[in-house]
Amino acid sequence: MAKVKTSYFCQNCGANSAKWLGKCPSCGEWNTYVEELVQKEEQGLGTWKAGLSKERKAAKPRLLHEVNFEEQPRVVTGDAELNRVLGGGIVPGSLILIGGEPGIGKSTLLLQIALELSKLKVLYVSGEESEQQIKMRADRMAFQSANCYVLAETNTQQIFTQVEVLKPDLLIIDSIQTLHSQLVESAAGSVSQVRECTAELMKFAKETGTPVFLIGHITKEGTIAGPKVLEHMVDTVLQFEGDRHLTYRILRTSKNRFGSTHELGIYEMRADGLRQVANPSEILLTQREEILNGVSIGAMMEGNRPLIIEIQSLVSPATYGTPQRSSTGFDSKRLNMLLAVLEKRGGMRLGQQDVFLNVAGGLKVDDPALDLAVCASLISSYEDTAIPNSLCFAGEVGLGGEIRAVHKIESRISEAEKLGFKTIMVSKYGLKGIDLSKFWITIIPIVKLDDMYKNLFLVS
């Protein structure tokens, strides 16, 4: 009989200790250590069964140039947005974690993918819903598949028994916090259970070449729930974001061992599932009847994808003693920096003004090229004069009030031209070596904020 003992685990980073500690020495968080029962089993027991029947050769060091590498073909799904975010498709043997708020559509997204891959044998394992509930959701979608299997189970040993019989081409787990392994005597969702279950799934994925999707819960701060080691163990971490009260959802990558971490996928939540948004720039621009002040249009990049988004601002005299500074979708510290630049270099008195900034469409942006659009929006609201709808901006603002060049300026100009903008204001330094004759859109090169202010309201 294996010996059962207790150990203390940090709920934030997964570090363990023989005794309780007030402050975790690994991550520095306070009051995160929880006592759990841990049962030490013989090495190899309870892991993925296929790995026990193979004779493993002892690993030996090899020269790097002697290692043979053959790129495996990716599994291309019918979801172009997911393929873009993953870097071209699903890599065989990869472990993919997707997190998001409750009700945002994580289960809907993965069930839709399972139904779209009709040529592959897919096993959808749910520890939160019954088979009848999954069937009801599948009936609302327009996809039909004869190779999608469902299993309502939380015990990993039982799941692997069914996997060994079915031999699926793709495994989906909903969710990792509901699984429990018999090797660890603690509640499902604890640090030790999440770590053990993920390790078993990772061993299964690597030894069989079967891609595995994991759904993970998130905390109130918006991070993946459970130990931080969970994100280190998986190959890819996806974040499914958006407001549950709005129809649009954003899928972005925070970690990807097989591709870029800057790609973005946009979906529209409908009654029959998630619809891919092929041209997100159109939905990110508000359809309005009249020209309003405080509204500007900026050209940004998400990976290799250009997006045209709308910046809205409101500048008004402070009603209370301390002026308010509020931003939604834009870094508040960068907003304060731009306000200081406008006051110091632009001569605008914003010290006693309330400033509210919003990125339309629910996006969270961090591209410095939006600085110029933000400044234009603030000037427009402060001067109470509207910016023409035909004008677009792309440029970074420095502390000296200079307009700095941004990367991939040609893609930004082409996207603005495609959407019908007549004029775009960019940094003069970013146009070197670019053939401007191939664009019919009017390009206004500027070098400082004063140049933007002179041309801002002159565009017809």
C-alpha positions, 0 to 999 in steps of 0.5 A: 500500500502506497504511503499517503502524506500531506503537502502544502501547495501554492494555489498561484504558482504550484510550488509545494512545501512540507509546511505552511508558509505565509508568503510563497518564496517562488511567486511572492504571493501571500496566503496561497498555500493550501494543505492537500493529501498526496499519494505517492504511487510507483513510477509509471502507474496511472499514466497514459497506458500506451506509453507503458507498453513501449520500451523507451531507449535511454536518451543520449546527447546528439549534435544539433546538426545531426538531428533530423527534422520533418515538419508535420502537416497541420490539421487545417480546420474549416475555421479560418480564424482559428487557423490564423491564430494557431499559425496555420492549423492544429499541430499533431500532438499539440496541447492547446489550452483555451480560457475565457469568462463563463458563458463567453462561448468556449464550449460552443467554439470547440463543439463547433470545431468538432462538428466541422471536422467531419472527416476526423474522429473527434472525442468531446469529453465534458465534465460540466455538462451531460450528453443531452446538454451537448446534444441540445447545443449541437442541434442549434448549429448548422453543422452535422458530423457522423464522427463526433463522439461525446463522453460525460466523464471526469476520471482520467483513467476512465477517459483513457480507457475509452480513448484506447478503444476509440482511438480519436484523431482529436480530443477535447476536454471541457474542462481541465478543472473538472478532471481528477486522477486516482493518483492524487487524493485531493479535490478536482480543481486543486493544484495537484489535480490540475497538474497531474491531469495535464501531465497525463494528457500531455504524455498522451498527446506527445506519444500518440500524436493526437492533438488535445484541446483543454478548456480552462476557467479564469480568475476574477483578474482574467488569468487562467485559474489554477497553478501557473505551471499549467500554462507552462506545460501546454504548447499553446494558450488561447484567450477567448475575450469579449463582452457577454452583452455584445455579439462579438468575440475575440480569440487571441494567443498569449503563448504559441510554440508553433507560431506567432503570438500576435494574431487575432481572430474575431467571431460573431455570436449568433443563435446557431453558433459562432460566425467568422468575421472575415473583415473585422474593420467594417464592424469596428467602425460605428455606423453613424448618421452625423459627424461627431466630435471626439471621434477618430479612426486609427490604423493598427496591426494585430500580427500580420493583420491590419485593422481599422478601428474607431477611437472615441473620447470625451474631454469636459471640465472637471466637475469635482476637485480631481479630474478623472482619467478613464480609458476602456481598451487602451492603456491608461498609463499611455493615455496619461503620457499622451495628455502630458505631451499635448499639454506640454508640446501642444499648448492644450490646458488639460489639467482641469479636464475630465478625459474619457477614452474608449476603443469601439468594438470592445477591443483591447489594443496596445499598438503604438501606432494608435497614438496619433488617432488618440491625440486627434480624438482628444483635440477634436473633443477639446476643440469641439470640432469634428474630424472628417470621416474620410481621414485616418491616422497611423503614427506613434507620438514621442515625448518631444511631440514628434511623430515617429514611424511605425512598422508595416505602414504599407499594409495600414495604408492599403487597408484604409484605402480598401475601406474607402478612406480618402486621406491618411496622416502618417509619419514622414520618416516611415515613407522612405523607400515606399512607392506612393504612386501605387496608392490613390489615397492622399497621404499627408506626411507629418513630423510633429504634433503641430503639423497634425493640428494644422491639417486636422480640420482642413481635410474635406 
